[in-house]
Amino acid sequence: MAPPARPTIKDIAARCGVHPSTVSRALSPAMKHLVAADVANRIQAAANALGYRLNMAAKGLRTGRSGLIGVLAPDIADPGFPPVLSGIADHLHAQGYATIVADVGSEGSEQDLVDRLIAHGVDGLVLATVTLDDAIVTHCLDSALPVVLVNRLDRGARLPSVAGDDEGGMRLAVDHLVALGHKRIGHVAGPQEISTGARRRAGFEASLREAGLATRNALVETASAYTRAAGREAALRLLTRKSRPTAIVAANDLLALGVYDALATRGLACPDDVSVAGHNDMPFVDMVSPPLTTVRIAQRDMGEAAARLLLGRIANPAGSREHLMLPPRLIIRGSTAAPRPAS
């Protein structure tokens, strides 16, 4: 016995009394707005009743596009990344695309994942994993696939990117601590092979110079990774310096939580003994004790901007390489205060 025929757009059109092109638009996330809401709802109800499913493979053969976008995440467990991913996925979904998220992790091969995504026929890639001098940039350029970086820059600026103003954000944090009266300000820097780590350290040191504070033998320790454990180890090294800092600015919020751990290990209180500031304003840092002063970057906006930039590259691969920089904002909470008077 032959299986029942698969319902088609023409079947839905006949049931609803509309033209097949109207059905096609109503069932397309990118074109649904062109159809009156009541008509679109009636068409969707008919499609559901008939058991109609959009055949993406057939659509891909017609259009030459899969409707899939690959996203490479540095660590999906990092609380700072889901808002970026949400911005990417929501904007792409509204334009008729679906996202495939691949977590590189600490042991993964970035090139292998990129090649796997290309083999799946993705129409473009968003990379949140690139280092300053990363071979994957050349690999992506050679593939001629539209690619955009998010929260990352490559040294040669060869790929379009969306990132926060890392140096400007660090200036906000340092200026805040200087205004409170701090003169011995330390920095737990992020990995220097990553643009956020290098640019935030550069912003920290430039801010000290502008404030007239010595940068020679600066109180800087570099974390091995953007993790709480690495932040703790770097902060412990800072706290053993002969001239202990009265304030510490961390290159991201996970590192700042590691600073909290280091202070507890040394029996020091925040902010009474050492003020702490972070960067990113990741979810829930307003709920730790004390609530963390941090530099907010609009993570969801960053994701949306990356999605828009990528769709522009898909539509016009020969277009200019845009580099968008989102402004930061200082969020002052309970982890920063004026330093104690010298006894």
C-alpha positions in Angstrom: 0.0 0.0 0.0 1.5 3.4 -1.0 2.0 5.9 1.7 -0.4 8.9 1.7 0.7 11.8 -0.5 2.6 14.5 1.3 0.5 17.7 1.6 1.6 20.6 -0.5 1.3 24.3 -0.6 -1.3 23.9 -3.3 -3.4 21.8 -0.9 -3.3 24.4 1.8 -4.2 27.1 -0.8 -7.2 25.2 -2.0 -8.4 24.6 1.6 -8.0 28.3 2.4 -9.2 29.7 -0.9 -6.0 31.8 -1.5 -3.2 31.7 -4.0 -0.3 29.4 -3.4 2.1 32.3 -3.3 0.1 33.7 -0.3 0.6 30.4 1.5 4.3 30.5 0.7 4.6 33.9 2.2 2.5 33.1 5.3 4.6 30.1 6.2 7.9 31.9 5.7 9.2 33.7 8.9 10.9 36.2 6.8 7.8 37.1 4.7 4.9 36.4 7.0 4.6 40.2 7.7 3.4 40.6 4.1 0.2 38.7 4.8 -2.7 39.9 6.9 -2.5 38.4 10.4 -6.0 36.7 10.2 -5.1 35.2 6.8 -1.7 34.0 8.0 -3.3 32.4 11.1 -5.9 30.7 9.0 -3.2 29.3 6.7 -1.0 28.1 9.6 -4.0 26.3 11.1 -4.7 24.6 7.7 -1.1 23.6 7.4 -1.2 22.1 10.9 -4.4 20.3 10.2 -3.0 18.8 7.0 0.3 17.9 8.6 2.3 20.1 6.2 6.0 20.4 6.9 8.3 22.8 5.1 10.9 20.7 3.1 14.1 22.6 3.7 16.1 20.3 1.5 13.9 21.1 -1.5 13.9 24.8 -0.7 17.7 24.7 -0.5 17.9 23.1 -4.0 15.7 25.9 -5.3 17.4 28.8 -3.6 21.0 27.5 -3.2 20.7 28.2 0.6 20.1 26.0 3.5 18.6 28.5 5.9 21.2 27.4 8.6 23.8 29.5 10.4 26.6 28.1 12.4 27.7 29.7 15.7 30.9 28.7 17.4 30.9 29.3 21.2 34.0 29.4 23.3 32.2 27.8 26.3 28.5 27.4 26.4 28.6 27.1 30.2 29.9 30.7 30.5 27.0 32.7 31.8 28.0 35.7 29.6 27.4 33.9 26.3 23.7 32.9 26.4 22.5 36.6 26.0 24.8 37.0 23.0 23.5 33.7 21.5 19.9 34.7 22.2 20.4 38.0 20.3 21.9 36.0 17.4 19.3 33.3 17.3 16.2 35.5 17.7 17.2 37.9 14.9 18.1 35.1 12.6 14.8 33.2 13.3 12.8 36.3 12.5 14.5 36.3 9.1 13.8 32.6 8.4 17.1 31.1 9.6 17.9 28.5 12.2 21.1 28.3 14.2 23.5 25.4 14.8 25.6 26.0 18.0 28.9 24.2 18.4 30.8 24.5 21.7 34.5 24.4 21.0 35.4 23.8 24.7 38.9 23.4 26.0 39.8 20.3 23.9 37.8 20.9 20.7 39.2 21.7 17.3 37.9 25.0 15.9 38.9 24.1 12.4 37.2 20.7 12.6 34.0 22.2 13.8 34.0 24.9 11.1 34.6 22.2 8.5 31.7 20.1 9.9 29.4 23.1 9.8 30.4 23.9 6.2 29.8 20.3 5.3 26.2 20.7 6.7 25.7 23.5 4.2 25.5 26.5 6.5 24.9 29.8 4.8 27.3 31.6 7.2 29.2 31.5 10.5 29.3 33.6 13.6 32.5 33.0 15.6 32.9 33.9 19.2 36.1 31.9 19.6 38.8 33.6 17.5 42.1 34.6 19.0 44.2 37.6 17.8 46.4 35.5 15.6 44.1 32.6 14.6 44.7 30.3 11.6 40.9 29.8 11.4 40.6 33.4 10.0 42.6 32.4 6.9 40.7 29.1 6.7 37.4 30.9 6.7 38.5 33.5 4.1 39.7 30.6 1.9 36.3 29.0 2.1 34.6 32.2 0.8 31.8 31.6 3.3 30.3 34.7 5.0 31.8 34.9 8.5 31.4 37.5 11.3 33.1 37.7 14.6 31.3 38.5 17.8 33.0 39.8 21.0 36.3 39.1 19.3 38.7 40.8 16.9 41.5 39.3 14.8 44.7 41.3 14.7 44.4 42.1 11.0 40.7 43.0 11.2 40.2 40.7 8.2 36.8 39.6 9.2 33.7 41.8 10.0 33.1 42.0 13.7 30.9 43.3 16.5 32.5 43.9 19.9 32.3 46.1 23.0 34.6 49.0 23.5 37.0 47.1 25.7 39.4 49.9 26.3 36.7 52.4 27.0 35.0 50.0 29.4 38.2 49.6 31.4 38.6 53.4 31.5 35.1 53.7 33.1 36.1 51.2 35.9 39.5 52.7 36.6 38.2 56.3 36.6 35.5 55.2 39.1 38.1 53.8 41.4 40.4 56.8 41.1 37.4 59.1 41.9 36.9 57.0 45.1 40.5 57.7 46.1 42.3 54.5 45.1 45.9 54.8 44.1 47.0 51.2 44.2 44.8 49.6 41.6 45.4 46.1 40.4 44.2 44.2 37.3 43.4 40.6 36.7 43.9 40.5 33.0 42.3 38.0 30.6 44.4 35.8 28.3 46.5 38.1 26.1 46.1 36.1 22.9 42.4 37.1 23.0 41.3 40.6 21.9 39.2 41.2 25.0 42.2 40.4 27.3 44.7 42.4 25.4 42.4 45.4 24.8 41.2 45.6 28.3 44.7 45.5 29.7 45.7 48.2 27.3 42.7 50.3 28.5 43.7 49.6 32.2 47.3 50.8 31.7 46.2 53.8 29.6 43.8 54.8 32.3 46.4 54.7 35.0 48.7 56.9 32.9 45.9 59.4 32.4 45.2 59.5 36.1 48.9 60.2 36.8 49.4 56.8 38.5 52.7 54.9 37.9 52.4 52.1 35.4 56.0 50.8 35.8 55.8 47.6 37.8 52.0 47.8 37.4 49.9 45.6 39.6 48.9 43.2 36.8 48.5 39.5 36.8 47.3 37.6 33.7 44.8 34.8 34.2 45.3 31.6 32.1 41.6 31.5 31.1 38.3 33.3 31.6 37.3 31.1 34.5 36.6 31.7 38.2 39.5 29.3 39.2 42.0 31.2 37.0 40.8 34.5 38.4 41.4 33.2 41.9 44.9 32.1 41.1 45.8 35.4 39.5 44.3 37.4 42.3 46.2 35.4 44.9 49.4 36.4 43.1 48.3 40.1 43.2 47.5 39.9 46.9 51.0 38.6 47.7 52.7 41.7 46.2 54.7 43.8 48.5 52.4 46.8 47.8 49.0 45.1 48.0 46.3 46.8 45.8 43.4 48.5 47.5 41.2 47.8 44.4 41.2 45.2 41.7 39.6 45.4 38.2 39.0 42.1 36.6 38.8 41.6 32.8 35.5 39.8 33.1 33.0 38.9 35.8 34.0 35.3 36.2 37.5 36.5 36.9 36.0 39.0 39.4 34.3 36.1 41.2 37.6 34.5 41.4 39.0 37.6 43.0 36.2 37.3 45.6 37.4 33.7 46.3 41.0 34.9 46.7 40.0 37.6 49.2 38.1 35.1 51.3 41.2 32.8 51.2 43.3 35.7 52.6 40.7 36.7 55.2 40.1 40.0 53.4 36.7 41.7 53.0 35.3 43.3 49.9 35.0 46.3 49.7 36.4 47.2 53.2 39.9 45.8 52.4 39.8 45.6 48.6 37.3 47.0 46.2 36.5 44.8 43.1 35.1 45.6 39.7 34.3 43.3 36.8 33.4 43.5 33.2 30.4 42.3 31.1 27.6 42.5 33.7 26.8 38.8 33.2 23.5 37.5 34.7 23.3 37.2 38.5 26.4 39.3 39.5 23.9 41.7 41.1 23.0 38.8 43.5 26.4 37.9 44.8 27.7 39.3 48.1 28.6 42.1 47.8 26.8 42.8 44.4 29.5 43.4 41.8 30.3 46.7 40.3 31.0 46.0 36.7 31.1 47.4 33.1 27.9 46.5 31.2 28.2 45.5 27.6 24.9 45.1 25.7 25.4 41.4 25.1 22.0 40.7 23.5 22.4 43.8 21.3 25.9 42.5 20.3 24.3 39.2 19.2 21.6 41.0 17.2 24.2 43.2 15.5 26.3 40.2 14.6 23.3 38.5 13.0 22.4 41.6 11.0 26.0 42.0 9.9 26.2 38.4 8.8 22.9 38.6 6.8 24.3 41.6 5.1 27.4 39.6 4.1 25.2 36.8 2.8 23.3 39.2 0.7 26.4 41.0 -0.5 29.6 39.0 0.0 31.7 41.7 -1.7 30.5 44.4 0.7 32.8 46.3 3.0 34.1 44.7 6.2 32.3 46.5 9.0 33.6 46.6 12.5 31.0 47.7 15.0 31.9 48.8 18.6 29.1 49.0 21.2 29.5 51.6 24.0 29.9 50.3 27.6 28.2 51.5 30.7 29.5 51.4 34.3 27.1 49.7 36.8 28.0 50.7 40.3 27.1 48.3 43.1 28.4 47.3 46.5 31.8 45.9 45.7 33.5 49.2 45.4 34.1 51.9 48.0 36.6 54.4 49.1 39.9 52.9 50.5 40.4 52.8 54.2 42.6 55.6 55.6 46.2 54.5 56.2 46.6 53.6 59.9 
